[in-house]
Amino acid sequence: MPITTVKRPYEMLVRWKDGVLAGAHVGFEVTTSEDGAVLSTTPLPVMAVDIGQGVGFPLADILEQVQVDAITGKDAADAKCAVAEADCARHLATIKTLEEKVAELEALVASATTA
């Protein structure tokens, strides 16, 4: 009558903050069986999952590679977003400067036509 113990993922919690992946935790359970009959199932404390920051339980040990790539791809997407936001800020600053120049020129034209 062999007794076996198996540890496997039980649940996973993923959090977003303002639409951005912010963290994840995984909970495992340990199941003990004898001749195929379950004797006990015990949930273990949850632990952080590494979502590309080098800290926590290896995500690849839980998910298939395609899912891992999708989640860790967030870092690349975040970097592209930061570049786009910086470009946008530069363009807005240029637009503001041009609007100020237009206002100055309009004032010059207005003063020249009234003189």
QUIBEL-V53280 format. One record per helix or strand of 3 or more residues. SS is the DSSP state (helix for helix, strand for strand). FROM is the first residue (numbers start at 0). TO is the last residue. If there is no record, write none. Layout:
BEGIN
ss | from | to
SS | FROM | TO
SS | FROM | TO
END
This chain:
BEGIN
ss | from | to
strand | 2 | 16
strand | 19 | 33
strand | 36 | 42
strand | 46 | 48
helix | 58 | 60
helix | 64 | 71
helix | 73 | 113
END
